[in-house]
């Protein structure tokens, strides 16, 4: 694997982790307070279908990016 595949895999894993975090927060499994607020930030109370769906989509995209990056490194 060269640097390009490693960076692609790391970005994919990071995006997938972020999507998983959003999914867990959207389903109400995980609750976190806002870390850095610029405006009136409030904690999401209860499940949020929007963040659950957005998290699932972002997780799938990140997983695909990571898998494609790793496979591209093995084929070459």
C-alpha positions as CSV (number, residue, x, y, z in Angstrom):
1,X,0.0,0.0,0.0
2,X,1.2,3.4,-0.8
3,X,0.5,6.7,1.0
4,X,-2.6,7.4,-1.2
5,X,-4.3,4.2,-0.1
6,X,-3.4,4.7,3.5
7,X,-4.7,8.2,3.6
8,X,-7.9,7.1,1.8
9,X,-8.4,4.3,4.3
10,X,-7.9,6.6,7.3
11,X,-10.3,9.2,5.9
12,X,-12.9,6.5,5.2
13,X,-12.5,5.1,8.8
14,X,-12.9,8.6,10.3
15,X,-16.0,9.3,8.2
16,X,-17.5,6.0,9.1
17,X,-16.8,6.6,12.8
18,X,-18.4,10.0,12.6
19,X,-21.5,8.5,10.9
20,X,-21.7,5.8,13.6
21,X,-21.6,8.5,16.2
22,X,-24.4,10.5,14.5
23,X,-26.4,7.3,14.1
24,X,-26.1,6.4,17.8
25,X,-27.0,9.9,18.9
26,X,-29.9,9.9,16.5
27,X,-31.3,6.7,17.8
28,X,-30.9,7.8,21.4
29,X,-28.4,5.2,22.4
30,X,-25.6,7.7,23.0
31,X,-26.0,11.2,24.5
32,X,-23.3,13.8,24.3
33,X,-23.3,17.5,25.2
34,X,-22.1,20.0,22.6
35,X,-18.3,20.4,22.9
36,X,-17.8,23.7,21.0
37,X,-20.7,26.1,20.5
38,X,-20.7,29.2,18.4
39,X,-24.4,30.1,18.6
40,X,-27.2,28.8,20.7
41,X,-26.3,25.1,20.8
42,X,-28.6,22.8,22.6
43,X,-28.3,19.1,23.4
44,X,-30.6,17.0,21.2
45,X,-33.2,15.5,23.6
46,X,-34.4,12.1,22.6
47,X,-34.1,10.3,19.3
48,X,-33.8,12.2,16.1
49,X,-34.8,10.4,12.9
50,X,-32.9,12.9,10.8
51,X,-29.5,12.3,12.5
52,X,-30.1,8.5,12.6
53,X,-30.6,8.4,8.8
54,X,-27.8,10.9,8.1
55,X,-25.5,8.9,10.3
56,X,-26.3,5.6,8.6
57,X,-25.7,7.2,5.2
58,X,-22.4,8.8,6.3
59,X,-21.3,5.5,7.9
60,X,-22.0,3.5,4.7
61,X,-20.1,6.1,2.6
62,X,-17.1,6.0,4.9
63,X,-17.0,2.2,5.0
64,X,-17.1,2.1,1.2
65,X,-14.2,4.6,0.9
66,X,-12.2,2.6,3.4
67,X,-12.9,-0.7,1.7
68,X,-12.1,0.6,-1.8
69,X,-8.9,2.2,-0.5
70,X,-7.7,-1.0,1.1
71,X,-8.7,-3.2,-1.9
72,X,-7.0,-0.9,-4.3
73,X,-3.8,-1.3,-2.3
74,X,-4.0,-5.1,-2.4
75,X,-4.7,-5.4,-6.1
76,X,-1.7,-3.3,-7.2
